[in-house]
Amino acid sequence: MYRIGILSHYSSMEKDFMHLQGWEGCQLIFKMGVLDLAIEVARKMIEQERVEAIIANSKTAAFIRPYLSVPVIPLYLKTYNLIRAFHLAKTVGNKIAFVEYDNETQKDASVYDLDIVQQILNIKVNRYQAADLSLMPEVLEILIRDGCDTVVSSASCMIARASRSGLHTFLMKTEEGDMQEAILNAANMLKIQAKDAERRDWLTSIVENSDSGYLILSRTGLVNLVNERATELLELPASKLEGHHFQSLAEKYPVIEQLSRCTKKMELIKYLDQELLVQYLPVQSQNSNFMGTLYVLNKLKNIQDTELQARRLLLKKGFIAKYQFHDIVRESTHIKSLIQKAKLFARTNAPVLIHGESGTGKELFAQSIHNASPRARKPFLAINCATLPPQLLESELFGYEGGAFTDARKDGKLGLFEVANGGTVFLDEIGEMPPELQARLLRVLQEKEIRRVGGDSNIAIDVRIISATHRNLRKAVAERQFRGDLYYRLNILPLELPPLRSRPDDIAPLISSYLQNISLPYPKRFKMPAQCLSEMEHYAWPGNVRELYAFMERLVATAQSDAITVQAFHDAFRDLTQPSDAADHGADDNTISVPIGTYQEMNRDIVLLLLEHFHGDRRAVEQTLNISPTTLWRRIKEK
């Protein structure tokens, strides 16, 4: 309950408004007091009665406000108060005097218009003003000398003196609605103050317990606040900073001088043996008025360590997608077209099925789609369906309740679908998912809910599913090795990634990108001889971009200088393209076998097997089959 002090300007005010006690959760304490006499009364109410706000008539409120430590709410006399008082005075008086306070230091007067009152009632009012109570007798003498026989005033002392002098008197009293308005204003102001105090406590707690240093300047450049962390980083005590002008401090302390020159949002300064990252933040109010300046200080090493730890943690958990479309190296028209298609897919929530050989960059595209989607700030979780046994894969995807099976956690475990809620789940090698889990995945797609292993209730989820496979799932459906209903739900947005052998235009930019990345730990930058590119473009790269990257790592690791020599390239490339001795003792090199299929499928299988046999040497395949490079290209791309 709020304790509100009310300074009465007439004796019966407490009696008139005692029935408002407790209204709006306010306890009312009444004391007589006006103008300068009210200051001491109000102070005693604050100290002894512990009042949190003061209500007084507008003249008194304006007079005492500068001297008090609590909010002062004015109680205004309004036009209708005057009309009522003057209407009564008109019935008995011949010449009416209106006496009011007039303090020259504060013209915060009542809300009324005396001219309007005179027009409405068709009367003439003589106006008299007294700057303080001691002048009331003098004012009374003047108005009597002027022939006034009736006095209207809100000052009870004037009313009493005029009555004793035989004049008609009418005291302007406060109306109930006006008092209620003032009490409500006081209560609202105290609520706001309480919220502001709580907010300040929170901010103070945050600032003082932060790992960052905070230096806050006022509008005029005075240092208002320095937290403990800032004093440690600046190696200056708060007593030498707070209350001093920032520019004068810059003349005394080199580190402050460096801070004063920071005008960008973020800058790096060096001080003694440390590097400080400084954030310079001009602070503005809601109406864009400049309020001051905030400097946020951090050790650069601490920021780097924190980011590294956070990155490692997120990468370890697999909860973030690292790659975006601009990370995909592309020169060929085919890849550029696929990226544009994938960007369109990113705008939707429909499932995406990425098909491609091993090493073609399926997860790279999956992460890029997630990062370009509205779910980019949500989790991205990936799992390889071919690497886990069925029971473990099920618990990883769907989670389990406590005690669901032996050696399980007592409190259960969240599955990837729950952890990724709102984000994306990438199911790699979806074609290897066991049939019993295919049925459960279908329910996730259709019903948007999962049930944990050992659970008895469904859990609503919101995840986007991107899946990938190297298998021909349409063929697997025909052979009853994969559920057709699941395939059609997964294949709403298909994306077919080409093997590296069908896009030789991308090999040169890929090599350049890989060398730049692989060279990072080395003090030198490596270059590939231009004359070696042709051979690499004619190699089939059965392991696709993954094999190319591994090959470039081998070249860099064995390089004797920053230039990869032609001889070193040929030595490494020979190991890549020529069969090992162990292979020479294998099966009959003149025999290959292909599964029965359509003419186009068998043609393609023959070409791929020969490419594997000849370790990607296209010319050897062309010579063996006696076909042109164009025919070889066409058969590779046949479905």
C-alpha positions as CSV (number, residue, x, y, z in Angstrom):
1,M,0.0,0.0,0.0
2,Y,1.3,3.4,-1.0
3,R,1.6,6.1,1.7
4,I,0.4,9.4,0.3
5,G,0.7,12.7,2.2
6,I,-2.0,15.4,1.5
7,L,-1.4,19.0,2.4
8,S,-4.8,20.5,3.2
9,H,-5.4,24.1,2.2
10,Y,-8.7,24.2,4.3
11,S,-9.6,22.6,7.6
12,S,-12.4,20.3,6.5
13,M,-10.4,18.6,3.7
14,E,-9.5,15.5,5.8
15,K,-13.2,15.1,6.8
16,D,-14.3,15.6,3.2
17,F,-12.1,12.9,1.7
18,M,-11.5,10.4,4.5
19,H,-13.8,8.0,2.7
20,L,-11.1,7.7,0.0
21,Q,-8.8,6.0,2.5
22,G,-7.5,2.8,0.8
23,W,-8.6,3.8,-2.7
24,E,-6.3,2.6,-5.4
25,G,-4.2,0.9,-2.7
26,C,-3.2,4.2,-1.1
27,Q,-3.1,5.2,2.6
28,L,-3.8,8.9,3.0
29,I,-2.2,11.1,5.7
30,F,-3.7,14.6,6.0
31,K,-1.8,17.7,7.4
32,M,-2.6,21.4,7.1
33,G,0.0,23.3,5.1
34,V,0.2,25.9,2.3
35,L,3.0,27.7,0.5
36,D,6.2,28.3,2.5
37,L,4.6,26.9,5.7
38,A,4.1,23.6,3.9
39,I,7.8,22.8,3.4
40,E,8.5,21.9,7.0
41,V,5.1,20.1,7.3
42,A,5.9,18.0,4.2
43,R,9.4,17.2,5.4
44,K,8.1,15.9,8.7
45,M,5.5,13.8,6.9
46,I,8.3,12.2,4.8
47,E,10.6,11.5,7.8
48,Q,8.1,10.6,10.5
49,E,5.1,9.3,8.5
50,R,7.2,7.7,5.8
51,V,5.0,9.1,3.0
52,E,6.2,8.3,-0.5
53,A,4.5,11.2,-2.4
54,I,2.8,14.5,-1.5
55,I,-0.4,15.9,-2.9
56,A,-1.0,19.7,-2.6
57,N,-2.9,22.5,-4.3
58,S,-1.1,23.6,-7.5
59,K,0.4,26.8,-6.0
60,T,1.8,25.0,-2.9
61,A,3.0,22.1,-5.0
62,A,5.0,24.4,-7.3
63,F,6.4,26.1,-4.2
64,I,7.6,23.1,-2.3
65,R,8.6,20.7,-5.1
66,P,12.3,21.9,-5.3
67,Y,12.7,21.2,-1.5
68,L,11.4,17.7,-1.3
69,S,12.9,14.2,-2.1
70,V,9.6,12.6,-3.1
71,P,7.2,13.2,-6.0
72,V,4.8,16.2,-5.5
73,I,1.5,15.9,-7.3
74,P,-0.5,19.1,-7.9
75,L,-4.2,19.3,-7.0
76,Y,-5.7,21.7,-9.5
77,L,-8.6,24.1,-9.0
78,K,-10.5,24.1,-12.2
79,T,-12.9,26.4,-13.9
80,Y,-16.0,24.6,-12.6
81,N,-14.8,25.1,-9.0
82,L,-14.8,28.8,-9.6
83,I,-18.2,28.8,-11.3
84,R,-19.8,27.1,-8.3
85,A,-18.2,29.5,-5.8
86,F,-18.9,32.6,-7.8
87,H,-22.5,31.5,-8.5
88,L,-23.1,31.5,-4.8
89,A,-21.2,34.7,-4.3
90,K,-23.3,36.5,-6.9
91,T,-26.5,35.9,-4.9
92,V,-25.3,37.9,-1.9
93,G,-22.5,40.2,-3.0
94,N,-22.4,43.5,-4.8
95,K,-18.7,43.7,-5.4
96,I,-16.8,40.3,-5.4
97,A,-13.1,39.9,-4.7
98,F,-11.1,36.9,-5.8
99,V,-8.0,36.3,-3.7
100,E,-5.3,33.8,-4.8
101,Y,-1.7,33.0,-4.1
102,D,0.9,34.3,-6.5
103,N,4.5,33.0,-6.1
104,E,6.8,34.6,-8.6
105,T,9.3,31.8,-8.5
106,Q,6.8,29.3,-9.9
107,K,3.9,30.3,-12.2
108,D,2.5,26.8,-12.1
109,A,-1.0,28.0,-11.5
110,S,-4.4,26.4,-11.3
111,V,-6.2,25.2,-14.4
112,Y,-9.0,27.8,-14.7
113,D,-10.0,30.8,-16.8
114,L,-11.4,33.7,-14.8
115,D,-12.5,35.6,-17.9
116,I,-14.7,32.7,-19.0
117,V,-16.3,32.5,-15.5
118,Q,-17.1,36.3,-15.6
119,Q,-18.7,35.9,-19.1
120,I,-20.8,32.8,-18.1
121,L,-22.1,34.4,-14.9
122,N,-22.2,38.0,-16.2
123,I,-20.4,39.3,-13.3
124,K,-17.4,41.6,-12.6
125,V,-14.6,40.1,-10.4
126,N,-11.9,42.0,-8.7
127,R,-8.7,40.0,-8.6
128,Y,-6.2,40.2,-5.8
129,Q,-2.9,38.3,-5.3
130,A,-0.7,37.6,-2.3
131,A,2.8,36.2,-2.7
132,D,2.8,34.6,0.7
133,L,0.5,34.3,3.8
134,S,2.0,37.2,5.7
135,L,0.6,39.6,3.0
136,M,-3.0,38.4,3.5
137,P,-3.9,41.1,6.0
138,E,-2.6,43.8,3.7
139,V,-4.6,42.3,0.8
140,L,-7.7,42.3,2.9
141,E,-7.3,45.9,3.8
142,I,-6.9,46.8,0.1
143,L,-10.0,45.0,-1.1
144,I,-12.2,46.4,1.7
145,R,-10.9,49.9,0.8
146,D,-11.9,49.1,-2.8
147,G,-15.5,48.5,-1.6
148,C,-15.6,44.7,-2.0
149,D,-18.2,43.0,0.2
150,T,-17.7,39.4,-0.8
151,V,-14.5,37.3,-0.9
152,V,-13.9,34.0,-2.9
153,S,-10.6,32.2,-2.2
154,S,-9.0,28.8,-1.9
155,A,-7.0,30.2,1.1
156,S,-8.7,29.3,4.3
157,C,-6.7,31.9,6.2
158,M,-8.1,34.7,4.0
159,I,-11.6,33.3,4.3
160,A,-11.3,33.3,8.1
161,R,-10.0,36.9,8.2
162,A,-12.6,38.2,5.7
163,S,-15.4,36.5,7.7
164,R,-14.2,38.2,10.9
165,S,-14.3,41.5,9.1
166,G,-18.0,41.0,8.3
167,L,-17.6,40.2,4.6
168,H,-19.4,37.4,2.8
169,T,-17.0,34.5,2.1
170,F,-17.0,31.5,-0.1
171,L,-14.2,28.9,0.2
172,M,-13.2,27.1,-3.0
173,K,-13.1,23.5,-2.0
174,T,-11.6,20.6,-3.9
175,E,-14.1,18.3,-5.7
176,E,-14.0,14.6,-5.2
177,G,-13.2,13.9,-8.8
178,D,-10.1,16.2,-8.6
179,M,-8.9,14.5,-5.5
180,Q,-9.3,11.1,-7.1
181,E,-7.4,12.2,-10.1
182,A,-4.5,13.4,-7.9
183,I,-4.4,10.2,-5.9
184,L,-4.5,8.1,-9.1
185,N,-1.6,10.2,-10.5
186,A,0.4,9.7,-7.3
187,A,-0.2,6.0,-7.3
188,N,0.8,5.7,-11.0
189,M,3.9,7.7,-10.5
190,L,5.0,5.5,-7.6
191,K,4.4,2.4,-9.7
192,I,6.6,3.8,-12.4
193,Q,9.2,4.7,-9.9
194,A,9.1,1.2,-8.5
195,K,9.6,-0.3,-11.9
196,D,12.4,2.1,-12.7
197,A,14.1,1.3,-9.4
198,E,13.8,-2.4,-10.2
199,R,15.1,-1.9,-13.7
200,R,18.1,0.2,-12.3
201,D,18.8,-2.6,-9.8
202,W,18.8,-5.2,-12.6
203,L,21.0,-3.0,-14.8
204,T,23.4,-2.3,-12.0
205,S,23.6,-6.0,-11.1
206,I,24.3,-6.8,-14.8
207,V,26.9,-4.2,-15.2
208,E,28.7,-5.0,-12.0
209,N,28.7,-8.8,-12.6
210,S,29.6,-8.6,-16.3
211,D,32.8,-9.9,-17.7
212,S,32.9,-6.7,-19.9
213,G,34.1,-3.3,-18.7
214,Y,31.6,-0.5,-18.8
215,L,32.4,3.2,-18.9
216,I,29.4,5.5,-19.0
217,L,29.6,9.2,-19.8
218,S,26.9,11.8,-19.3
219,R,25.7,14.2,-22.1
220,T,28.4,16.7,-21.1
221,G,31.2,14.2,-20.9
222,L,31.3,13.5,-17.2
223,V,32.2,9.9,-16.2
224,N,29.0,8.7,-14.4
225,L,29.8,5.1,-13.9
226,V,32.7,2.7,-14.1
227,N,32.2,-0.9,-13.2
228,E,34.8,-3.0,-11.4
229,R,35.9,-4.9,-14.6
230,A,36.6,-1.6,-16.4
231,T,38.8,-0.4,-13.5
232,E,40.8,-3.7,-13.8
233,L,41.2,-3.4,-17.6
234,L,42.1,0.3,-17.5
235,E,44.2,-0.2,-14.3
236,L,42.7,2.9,-12.8
237,P,40.5,3.1,-9.6
238,A,36.9,4.3,-9.9
239,S,37.7,7.2,-7.6
240,K,40.0,8.7,-10.2
241,L,37.4,8.3,-13.0
242,E,33.9,8.9,-11.7
243,G,32.8,12.5,-11.5
244,H,35.7,13.7,-13.7
245,H,35.4,15.1,-17.2
246,F,36.5,12.6,-19.9
247,Q,38.6,15.0,-21.8
248,S,40.5,16.1,-18.6
249,L,41.2,12.4,-17.9
250,A,42.4,11.9,-21.5
251,E,45.1,14.5,-20.8
252,K,46.3,12.6,-17.7
253,Y,46.0,8.9,-18.7
254,P,47.2,7.5,-22.0
255,V,44.7,4.7,-22.0
256,I,41.8,7.2,-21.7
257,E,43.4,9.3,-24.4
258,Q,43.2,6.3,-26.7
259,L,39.6,5.7,-25.7
260,S,38.7,9.3,-26.5
261,R,39.9,8.8,-30.1
262,C,37.5,5.8,-30.6
263,T,34.7,7.0,-32.8
264,K,33.8,3.8,-34.6
265,K,31.3,1.2,-33.4
266,M,34.2,-1.2,-32.7
267,E,37.9,-0.5,-32.5
268,L,41.0,-2.2,-31.2
269,I,43.5,-0.3,-28.9
270,K,46.8,-1.5,-27.4
271,Y,47.6,-0.6,-23.9
272,L,50.7,-1.9,-22.1
273,D,50.9,-5.6,-22.8
274,Q,47.2,-6.1,-23.7
275,E,44.9,-5.5,-26.6
276,L,41.4,-4.1,-25.8
277,L,38.4,-4.4,-28.0
278,V,36.4,-1.2,-27.5
279,Q,32.7,-0.7,-28.5
280,Y,31.8,2.9,-28.8
281,L,28.0,3.4,-28.4
282,P,26.4,6.9,-28.4
283,V,23.2,6.6,-26.4
284,Q,20.0,8.2,-27.6
285,S,16.6,8.5,-26.0
286,Q,13.4,7.4,-27.7
287,N,13.0,10.8,-29.3
288,S,16.6,10.6,-30.6
289,N,18.0,13.1,-28.1
290,F,21.7,12.5,-27.3
291,M,22.0,11.2,-23.7
292,G,25.6,10.2,-23.4
293,T,28.2,7.6,-24.4
294,L,28.8,4.0,-23.4
295,Y,32.2,2.3,-23.8
296,V,32.3,-1.5,-23.6
297,L,35.7,-2.9,-23.0
298,N,37.0,-6.5,-23.4
299,K,40.3,-8.2,-23.7
300,L,40.7,-9.3,-27.3
301,K,42.1,-12.6,-26.2
302,N,39.1,-13.3,-23.9
303,I,36.7,-12.6,-26.8
304,Q,38.7,-14.9,-29.1
305,D,38.8,-17.7,-26.5
306,T,35.0,-17.4,-25.8
307,E,34.1,-17.5,-29.5
308,L,36.4,-20.5,-30.0
309,Q,34.9,-22.4,-27.1
310,A,31.4,-21.6,-28.2
311,R,32.2,-22.6,-31.8
312,R,33.8,-25.9,-30.6
313,L,30.8,-26.6,-28.4
314,L,28.3,-26.0,-31.1
315,L,30.3,-28.0,-33.7
316,K,30.7,-30.8,-31.2
317,K,27.0,-30.9,-30.7
318,G,26.4,-30.6,-34.4
319,F,23.7,-28.0,-33.7
320,I,24.8,-25.4,-36.3
321,A,25.2,-25.3,-40.0
322,K,28.7,-24.0,-41.0
323,Y,28.2,-23.6,-44.8
324,Q,26.3,-21.1,-46.9
325,F,25.7,-20.9,-50.7
326,H,28.6,-18.6,-51.1
327,D,30.9,-21.3,-49.8
328,I,30.0,-23.6,-52.8
329,V,32.7,-23.1,-55.4
330,R,31.1,-22.9,-58.8
331,E,32.1,-22.1,-62.3
332,S,30.0,-24.6,-64.3
333,T,26.5,-23.6,-65.5
334,H,25.1,-26.8,-63.9
335,I,26.2,-26.0,-60.4
336,K,25.1,-22.3,-60.7
337,S,21.7,-23.5,-61.8
338,L,21.5,-26.0,-58.9
339,I,22.4,-23.2,-56.4
340,Q,19.6,-21.0,-57.7
341,K,17.2,-24.0,-57.5
342,A,18.3,-24.7,-53.9
343,K,17.8,-21.1,-52.9
344,L,14.2,-21.4,-54.1
345,F,13.8,-24.6,-52.0
346,A,15.2,-22.7,-49.0
347,R,12.2,-20.4,-48.9
348,T,9.8,-23.3,-48.2
349,N,9.4,-25.8,-45.4
350,A,8.9,-28.8,-47.7
351,P,11.2,-31.8,-47.5
352,V,14.2,-31.8,-49.8
353,L,15.8,-35.0,-51.2
354,I,19.4,-34.6,-52.4
355,H,20.8,-37.3,-54.6
356,G,24.4,-37.7,-55.6
357,E,27.4,-39.9,-55.5
358,S,29.5,-40.0,-52.4
359,G,31.7,-36.9,-52.0
360,T,29.6,-34.6,-54.3
361,G,28.8,-32.2,-51.4
362,K,25.3,-33.2,-50.4
363,E,25.7,-32.0,-46.8
364,L,27.2,-28.7,-48.1
365,F,24.0,-28.1,-50.0
366,A,21.8,-29.2,-47.0
367,Q,23.6,-26.7,-44.7
368,S,23.3,-23.9,-47.2
369,I,19.6,-24.5,-47.7
370,H,19.1,-24.3,-43.9
371,N,21.2,-21.1,-43.5
372,A,19.2,-19.4,-46.4
373,S,15.9,-20.4,-44.8
374,P,13.7,-18.7,-42.2
375,R,15.0,-21.4,-39.8
376,A,18.6,-20.2,-40.1
377,R,18.8,-19.2,-36.4
378,K,17.4,-22.5,-35.3
379,P,19.3,-25.8,-34.8
380,F,20.7,-27.8,-37.7
381,L,21.3,-31.5,-36.7
382,A,22.8,-34.1,-39.0
383,I,22.9,-37.9,-38.7
384,N,24.2,-40.6,-41.0
385,C,21.5,-43.4,-41.1
386,A,24.1,-45.9,-42.4
387,T,26.5,-45.7,-39.4
388,L,24.3,-46.7,-36.5
389,P,22.5,-50.0,-35.8
390,P,18.7,-49.8,-35.9
391,Q,18.0,-49.6,-32.2
392,L,20.6,-46.9,-31.6
393,L,19.5,-44.9,-34.6
394,E,15.9,-45.0,-33.3
395,S,16.9,-43.7,-29.9
396,E,19.1,-41.0,-31.4
397,L,16.3,-39.8,-33.6
398,F,13.3,-40.1,-31.3
399,G,14.9,-40.1,-27.8
400,Y,13.7,-42.4,-25.0
401,E,12.0,-42.3,-21.7
402,G,13.8,-43.1,-18.4
403,G,14.2,-46.8,-17.9
404,A,13.1,-47.6,-21.5
405,F,15.9,-50.2,-21.8
406,T,19.0,-51.4,-20.0
407,D,21.9,-49.0,-19.6
408,A,19.7,-46.1,-20.6
409,R,19.8,-42.8,-18.7
410,K,17.4,-42.7,-15.7
411,D,16.0,-39.4,-16.8
412,G,15.7,-40.3,-20.4
413,K,17.1,-38.5,-23.4
414,L,15.8,-36.0,-26.0
415,G,16.0,-37.2,-29.6
416,L,17.3,-35.2,-32.5
417,F,13.8,-34.3,-33.7
418,E,13.1,-32.7,-30.3
419,V,16.4,-30.9,-30.0
420,A,16.1,-29.6,-33.5
421,N,12.5,-28.3,-32.9
422,G,12.0,-25.2,-35.1
423,G,15.1,-26.1,-37.2
424,T,16.3,-28.7,-39.6
425,V,17.2,-32.3,-39.4
426,F,19.6,-33.7,-42.1
427,L,19.2,-37.4,-42.7
428,D,22.3,-38.5,-44.7
429,E,22.2,-41.9,-46.4
430,I,18.4,-42.1,-46.0
431,G,18.4,-45.1,-48.3
432,E,20.0,-47.2,-45.6
433,M,17.4,-46.5,-43.0
434,P,15.9,-49.8,-41.6
435,P,12.2,-50.5,-42.7
436,E,10.8,-50.2,-39.2
437,L,12.2,-46.7,-38.8
438,Q,11.0,-45.7,-42.2
439,A,7.4,-46.1,-40.9
440,R,8.2,-43.9,-37.9
441,L,9.8,-41.2,-40.1
442,L,6.7,-41.2,-42.3
443,R,4.6,-40.4,-39.2
444,V,6.9,-37.5,-38.4
445,L,6.3,-36.1,-41.9
446,Q,2.6,-36.6,-41.9
447,E,1.6,-35.9,-38.3
448,K,4.3,-33.5,-37.2
449,E,4.8,-35.4,-34.0
450,I,7.0,-38.1,-32.5
451,R,6.9,-40.6,-29.6
452,R,10.0,-41.4,-27.6
453,V,11.1,-45.0,-27.2
454,G,9.3,-46.4,-24.2
455,G,6.9,-43.4,-24.1
456,D,3.1,-43.4,-24.1
457,S,2.4,-39.9,-25.4
458,N,3.0,-38.0,-28.6
459,I,5.1,-34.9,-28.8
460,A,4.4,-32.2,-31.3
461,I,7.4,-31.0,-33.3
462,D,8.2,-28.5,-36.0
463,V,11.2,-29.6,-38.0
464,R,12.2,-29.5,-41.7
465,I,13.7,-32.7,-43.1
466,I,16.4,-32.7,-45.7
467,S,17.6,-36.1,-46.7
468,A,20.3,-37.4,-48.9
469,T,21.3,-40.6,-50.6
470,H,23.6,-42.0,-53.2
471,R,21.2,-44.8,-54.0
472,N,18.5,-44.9,-56.7
473,L,15.6,-44.7,-54.3
474,R,13.0,-45.1,-57.1
475,K,14.6,-48.4,-58.0
476,A,14.8,-49.4,-54.4
477,V,11.0,-48.7,-54.1
478,A,10.4,-50.9,-57.1
479,E,12.5,-53.7,-55.5
480,R,10.5,-53.2,-52.2
481,Q,13.7,-52.2,-50.4
482,F,12.4,-48.7,-49.5
483,R,8.8,-47.6,-48.7
484,G,7.1,-45.9,-51.6
485,D,4.9,-43.7,-49.4
486,L,8.0,-42.4,-47.6
487,Y,9.9,-41.8,-50.8
488,Y,7.1,-39.6,-52.2
489,R,7.0,-37.6,-49.0
490,L,10.8,-37.1,-49.0
491,N,11.1,-36.3,-52.7
492,I,8.8,-33.2,-52.9
493,L,11.8,-31.0,-53.7
494,P,14.5,-33.2,-55.5
495,L,18.0,-32.0,-56.0
496,E,20.4,-34.0,-58.2
497,L,24.1,-33.2,-57.6
498,P,26.4,-34.1,-60.5
499,P,29.7,-36.0,-60.0
500,L,32.9,-34.0,-60.4
501,R,33.7,-35.8,-63.7
502,S,30.7,-34.2,-65.3
503,R,31.7,-30.7,-64.4
504,P,35.4,-30.3,-65.2
505,D,35.0,-26.5,-65.4
506,D,34.8,-26.5,-61.6
507,I,38.1,-28.3,-61.0
508,A,40.4,-25.2,-61.4
509,P,38.4,-23.0,-59.0
510,L,38.0,-25.9,-56.6
511,I,41.8,-26.4,-56.6
512,S,42.4,-22.7,-56.0
513,S,39.9,-22.7,-53.1
514,Y,41.3,-25.8,-51.6
515,L,44.9,-24.6,-51.7
516,Q,43.9,-21.3,-50.0
517,N,42.2,-23.3,-47.2
518,I,44.9,-25.9,-46.8
519,S,47.7,-23.3,-46.8
520,L,46.2,-21.5,-43.7
521,P,48.4,-23.4,-41.1
522,Y,51.5,-22.8,-43.2
523,P,53.6,-19.6,-43.4
524,K,53.5,-19.9,-47.2
525,R,50.9,-20.0,-49.9
526,F,51.0,-22.9,-52.5
527,K,50.3,-22.7,-56.2
528,M,49.4,-25.4,-58.7
529,P,51.4,-25.5,-62.0
530,A,49.0,-24.5,-64.8
531,Q,50.2,-27.3,-67.1
532,C,48.9,-29.9,-64.6
533,L,45.3,-28.7,-64.7
534,S,44.6,-30.5,-68.0
535,E,45.4,-33.9,-66.6
536,M,43.3,-33.2,-63.5
537,E,40.3,-32.2,-65.6
538,H,40.5,-35.4,-67.6
539,Y,40.7,-37.6,-64.5
540,A,37.2,-39.0,-63.5
541,W,37.6,-38.4,-59.7
542,P,35.5,-41.4,-58.6
543,G,35.7,-40.0,-55.1
544,N,34.5,-36.6,-56.4
545,V,35.3,-33.4,-54.5
546,R,36.3,-35.4,-51.4
547,E,39.0,-37.2,-53.4
548,L,40.2,-34.0,-55.0
549,Y,40.6,-32.3,-51.6
550,A,42.5,-35.3,-50.2
551,F,44.8,-35.2,-53.2
552,M,45.5,-31.5,-52.7
553,E,46.3,-32.1,-49.1
554,R,48.8,-34.7,-50.1
555,L,50.5,-32.3,-52.6
556,V,50.8,-29.6,-49.9
557,A,52.0,-32.0,-47.2
558,T,54.8,-33.3,-49.5
559,A,55.8,-30.0,-51.1
560,Q,59.3,-28.9,-50.6
561,S,58.6,-25.2,-51.3
562,D,55.6,-22.9,-51.8
563,A,55.5,-23.9,-55.5
564,I,54.2,-27.4,-56.2
565,T,56.5,-28.7,-58.9
566,V,55.4,-30.6,-62.0
567,Q,57.5,-33.6,-60.9
568,A,55.9,-33.7,-57.5
569,F,52.4,-33.5,-59.1
570,H,53.2,-36.4,-61.4
571,D,54.5,-38.5,-58.6
572,A,51.4,-38.0,-56.6
573,F,49.1,-38.3,-59.6
574,R,50.6,-41.5,-60.6
575,D,49.8,-43.0,-57.2
576,L,46.3,-41.8,-57.7
577,T,45.6,-43.1,-61.2
578,Q,47.7,-46.3,-61.5
579,P,46.6,-49.6,-59.9
580,S,48.6,-50.8,-57.0
581,D,50.6,-54.0,-57.0
582,A,48.0,-55.7,-54.9
583,A,45.4,-54.9,-57.6
584,D,47.6,-56.6,-60.2
585,H,47.1,-59.9,-58.5
586,G,43.4,-59.6,-58.3
587,A,40.6,-60.8,-60.6
588,D,40.9,-61.0,-64.4
589,D,41.4,-57.5,-65.7
590,N,39.6,-58.3,-68.9
591,T,36.3,-59.1,-67.2
592,I,33.7,-56.9,-65.7
593,S,30.2,-57.6,-64.6
594,V,27.2,-55.3,-64.6
595,P,23.7,-55.9,-63.2
596,I,20.9,-56.5,-65.7
597,G,18.9,-53.4,-66.4
598,T,17.8,-51.1,-69.2
599,Y,20.1,-50.5,-72.1
600,Q,20.9,-47.0,-70.9
601,E,21.5,-48.3,-67.3
602,M,23.9,-51.1,-68.5
603,N,25.8,-48.7,-70.8
604,R,26.3,-46.3,-67.9
605,D,27.3,-49.1,-65.5
606,I,29.9,-50.3,-68.0
607,V,31.4,-46.9,-68.3
608,L,31.5,-46.3,-64.5
609,L,33.1,-49.7,-63.9
610,L,35.7,-49.1,-66.5
611,L,36.4,-45.6,-65.1
612,E,37.0,-47.2,-61.7
613,H,39.1,-50.0,-63.3
614,F,41.3,-47.4,-65.1
615,H,41.3,-45.1,-62.0
616,G,39.4,-42.3,-63.7
617,D,41.5,-42.3,-66.9
618,R,38.9,-41.2,-69.5
619,R,41.2,-41.7,-72.5
620,A,41.8,-45.4,-71.5
621,V,38.0,-45.9,-71.4
622,E,37.5,-44.2,-74.7
623,Q,40.1,-46.4,-76.3
624,T,38.8,-49.6,-74.7
625,L,35.2,-48.9,-75.9
626,N,36.3,-47.3,-79.1
627,I,34.0,-44.3,-78.5
628,S,34.5,-40.5,-78.7
629,P,34.8,-38.2,-75.7
630,T,31.3,-36.9,-76.5
631,T,29.8,-40.4,-76.4
632,L,31.6,-41.1,-73.1
633,W,30.2,-37.9,-71.6
634,R,26.7,-38.8,-72.8
635,R,26.8,-42.3,-71.3
636,I,28.1,-41.0,-68.0
637,K,25.1,-38.7,-67.7
638,E,22.5,-41.4,-68.8
639,K,20.0,-42.4,-66.1
